Amino acid sequence: MAKSITPRSEDYSRWYTDIITQSQMADYSPVKGCMVIRPLGYAVWEAIQRELDARFRATGHQNAYFPLFIPESFMKREAEHVEGFAPECAVVTHGGGKKLEEPLVVRPTSETIIYAMYSKWIRSYRDLPVLINQWANVVRWEMRTRLFLRTTEFLWQEGHTAHATEAEAEEEVLRILEIYRSFSEDCMAIPVYTGRKTASEKFAGALRTYCIEALMQDGKALQAGTSHNLGQNFAKPFEVKYQTAAGDWEYCWQTSWGVSTRLVGAILMSHADDNGVSFPPFLAPVQVVIVPIWKSDDQKTRIAEVARRAEAELGPKFRVKADLRDELSPGWKFNEWEMKGVPLRLEIGPRDLEAGQFTAVRRLDRVKTPVPFDSVGSAVGSMLDAIQIDMREARRAALVAGTRDADDYEKFKKDLDEVGGFFRAHWCGEAACEAVIKEETKATIRAIPLSGNRAEGRCLRCNGASHEWVYFARAY
Ligand SMILES: [Zn+2]
């Protein structure tokens, strides 16, 4: 099975495509830049959705749905927003065989259409806060695409909230940032850096953008989620206003925030290996696979019976599958389930049967442990918990090892080429200096930490005075 996966060390980007297509997570579509998400890939996205949706609801948010089409004039009302998104918009000019009076933009993000509605719905301070989330698809006309990481159409959630005060809006964006951070770490087993974006990297139209940034196996950073404090930048052109208790009219303070199917790419680029994809138990579509090994027909009957019983016993608590296919060898099945990322395998052969036990094998490191039949339920639970933690800690170690201090510009350039990763470096705060660094090294400022980074220093490139360090990296 794993025969034709290109090794990471040979060609990282072919490896990435190989593991996705061969595990049948996704496929290229007949439309350039678009992706077909197959059942295995979609099941991971559904697991992400389920958990995030629960966390959004627990913090008071509700789901709603807004139209795919946005009048072109709406996009133009906020100047930075239109400038940021115009180059990647798909525009519908004809419908029903006729030229439209006003072209419609296929949503690249929904601030404008949602806030046009908020301006109708919000009247009084009693209507606030508005805490709405939408699960939807969006379209951004990308020139260079990569499965899950950057596709012309992708799936995401976009939260859109309106508040009475600036402080409440800021509290909201940081609350969401923390949901993204803890979800990434606890569920995806991907520790991340959090922080604020620089003015040049922030969302088009936002006052401030906060983000989570992860480190991929090839040393590049991946922005995995963003939370924007929009200030009153959209409230003013869209007239999102409320009447205070005293009877005055004020503009609302707004936020928007999102994560997308890019998270599936983050999981792959964090955990997959040369044998295929690898899922943390929390999000794995199949958590446990039972693979019988038999030689004689008599063994087959008894072993299949034990495998079925274990499947039935584990079924209510875990996503489990007994692979009883007759025409395939055990070795072939091991490879297939490894390639499809199942975190735990229970083998049962004639010797196991005699000993009254399964042999459990972890996808992560192939460590084997005997598991007696009568304790399989509790053993599987604790083994999956341990795998979840071990996967997270392996990625934490990689993040720590992949983060360096940089104070010499020439060495920084050399390290970027040779090892990649994150670099803690001082920056003078000038956008022009940031732009030169990007131009010369292709590295960008990924995040300005929210705390713990205050220190006097000299800018990495221009030697100007700096009061804090930031994270630089080359990014997807
Ligand atoms: Zn500088």
Residues whose N, C-alpha, C, O or C-beta is under 5 A from the ligand:
A	BS01	ZN	C428 C433 C459 C462 G464
